[in-house]
């Protein structure tokens, strides 16, 4: 039986930290679905199509990674893609407390869904999408915080935002 995990998030943008979490998840699971949660009422830096393209570019040619976009509850998306495990990453105690609370809520609604917490590797634990967005807004180069070969400018030029 194929072991499938879902890694949900907004990924606005997808960072080296996210990439490290996916690498760890691929050690444990046969397939990882990177699921971009989309709330049409919220406007991100990158539109959802650009986020999806960026992530697909990172994993081009790797059949173990799939990228989806969803507007439902994460548990519903997990069921849709056949995942019984949700991957979450923590960088600090506050992240852990939040994820523990979310796991309890998810188990009440989706009892078959388990959460696996991946501790962010030290070399990327400081990287967050909000940090990348802030640095970019102030004109700083963010390439070192993004997966190799990815530049925000490539995607911002093609976005509707």
Helices and strands as residue ranges (DSSP letters): E 4-9, H 16-28, E 31-37, H 48-58, E 65-70, H 74-81, E 85-90, H 93-109, E 114-119, G 122-124, H 129-137, G 143-145, H 152-156
